[in-house]
């Protein structure tokens, strides 16, 4: 670098006006994702579905982004970022309109699929538009603000969504996003115009391979519980000689993923432009950063699904209670993600990464022992705070490792890899959390029913307790009141439900701790250098 760039920057400093629209676009996406877990209770009650049905909407959003973000980057390059940005922001607003008027949970899932497809183009467009409108230190500051927007959105979504969900209902939360989409669309006219490149060609074979791989992987993981982990259940849409389609989808998805890498390497050897350059994953440290990113985002998604599920569905408390319970975690992630860059000149990425995964592991083990039916105890809050410190540090760290490891001309490919990894991890983390907890719950209840003399075979036939999903004790009593169960039998069933749910939560947290501990290995392969300055994240967001 030369000293000319900073000098030029002081004489031709761009207005921050256009950045307001880009900042709010990041808020739009992040607020939508964060508002969904807070709305679980309201959707379950209004639509009469299980919590795992609602979690499918969360999964669908992440699936759409992960499957389409690589293609989205090429679409923006071909047709021009400003024009494409306006179109997809409008589509995002339509998705939020569908949320507000959704008559069934199917509409909610469809709305999130449309929102995810729109976000698949918004994500890379934010980086491209910042690069078009800002340079030098302004560009670095602008890109850094996107991370702050994501964290602020998480905190505000839980507060605003919790308050509105308690006082009015879950739908008004998404009215706010419609208004926000209109504001972003209007502010897009302040952006500097760009021209697309009609010469850009999209590798449709690679797009189909990676898109199908991500869809199959996500559907497989998301339906392990409903369709069967191995043998097909009656709920499975079909079976293969009795085998559940869920594990088959996972296996086929992995095969297609490998086919994508083989095809991409072939195109690169032939000198053709790939959908994404694999040079950004050329060394062990880049691959280690991707592995670490996948694990920590999946763990975050699992926690963001598990805590609201337990508070709203199991405890029967309000969305506002959920927002209060999650506030220490969200604030910790925000503060840590902002401040961890100060440690980059003192500690290597390897040191920070390993230490952060140790923190998340210890926090999850601690939570598995101290969690009770009340999330607002000091030990539980402490566990969430410690996990938030590790999570906030890791997300920022691994992103900067990827950016600084790749040449600037591959920054867009880094953005594609990052977007695919984060959103696939979020979808898989949410899906696996739901499937894991329900499976453990079913096993716990099945064992308890066999050991409880009060629960006769006749009563078990009327209410198959081993198939009960996460429900509150009040809801279970309502179901049992419709049977010939005696008061003693009702009390016994409720106690089984209470104990089994808490046990499922504890075991689930312990399993997540094991996943976190395994991630220490890839973290130990992160770069072991101390940069002279904080890595510049400006090429990618």
HELIX and SHEET records of a PDB file:
HELIX    1   1 UNK A    4  UNK A   11  1                                   8    
HELIX    2   2 UNK A   17  UNK A   38  1                                  22    
HELIX    3   3 UNK A   40  UNK A   47  1                                   8    
HELIX    4   4 UNK A   51  UNK A   79  1                                  29    
HELIX    5   5 UNK A   81  UNK A  101  1                                  21    
HELIX    6   6 UNK A  105  UNK A  133  1                                  29    
HELIX    7   7 UNK A  136  UNK A  167  1                                  32    
HELIX    8   8 UNK A  171  UNK A  187  1                                  17    
HELIX    9   9 UNK A  188  UNK A  190  5                                   3    
HELIX   10  10 UNK A  204  UNK A  222  1                                  19    
HELIX   11  11 UNK A  224  UNK A  227  1                                   4    
HELIX   12  12 UNK A  245  UNK A  269  1                                  25    
HELIX   13  13 UNK A  278  UNK A  281  5                                   4    
HELIX   14  14 UNK A  284  UNK A  308  1                                  25    
HELIX   15  15 UNK A  309  UNK A  314  3                                   6    
HELIX   16  16 UNK A  319  UNK A  339  1                                  21    
HELIX   17  17 UNK A  340  UNK A  343  5                                   4    
HELIX   18  18 UNK A  349  UNK A  370  1                                  22    
HELIX   19  19 UNK A  378  UNK A  405  1                                  28    
HELIX   20  20 UNK A  408  UNK A  410  5                                   3    
HELIX   21  21 UNK A  411  UNK A  451  1                                  41    
HELIX   22  22 UNK A  457  UNK A  462  1                                   6    
HELIX   23  23 UNK A  465  UNK A  467  5                                   3    
HELIX   24  24 UNK A  473  UNK A  481  1                                   9    
HELIX   25  25 UNK A  487  UNK A  518  1                                  32    
HELIX   26  26 UNK A  520  UNK A  523  1                                   4    
SHEET    1   A 2 UNK A 239  UNK A 240  0                                        
SHEET    2   A 2 UNK A 243  UNK A 244 -1                                        
END                                                                             
